[in-house]
């Protein structure tokens, strides 16, 4: 089959199946969550301690009070991004999620608890160098966050798949719905969330999070996934295998902060 003919038929099928595939191009179903994923590039020295105090005593309690009950707080312990903290904020209230900083700035209880992080005097005294946020919509097939037992030891694998075209992105999301959820489960990989990037860097892309007791379990889980007969069958499907549909993968190992609700 010629590549041009295959690409045309693949794109047509992608558009036809987008609603069931759960991409950002589809209309959201009732009850779907959205995620704000925040990244704080910390200052050296006291940055970590000040940021943890801010998360623990000010931000997370306020988010809980606003109806956001399962907040994830994580540190990056490996790689060039250290020291960096991530905050995962899930909500079905898109207005609140996208106007969060404006709402926090008017909350007197929060502002009192947030000092000195919120108003640290000058760049040199700031606990973080900069912060960035991205907005994601949960997959239709995984519409809510599924946190692990926070009383147990755990690590997290945060992965982002970037595609070169929206058609490729649609087909990659489709792969999760057509088998990857089940394969991860059967391989012993805990699944926390899956989201389409709506606003942020590296569009089009998706981000998802897995959880494991430790690094050994992570390696075992991924080995089981990659050797799973259903994965080999799915990866060899001509609809997904005729060209690379993921052009870049970001992969981070995260540890939960002591007060993380995920």
Secondary structure, 3 states (H helix, E strand, C coil): CCHHHHHHHHHHHHHHHHHHHCCCCCCCCCCCCEEEEEEEEECCCCHHHHHHHHHHHHHHHHHHHCCCCCEEEEEECCCCCCCEEEEEEEECCHHHHHCHHHHHCCCHHHHHHHCCCCCCCCHHHCCEEEEEEEEEEECHHHCCCCCCCCCCCCEEEEEEEECCCHHHHHHHHHHHHHHHHHHHHHCCCEEEEEEEEEECCCCCEEEEEEEECCHHHHHHHHHHHHHCHHHHHHHCCHHHHCCCCCCEEEEEEEEECCCCCC
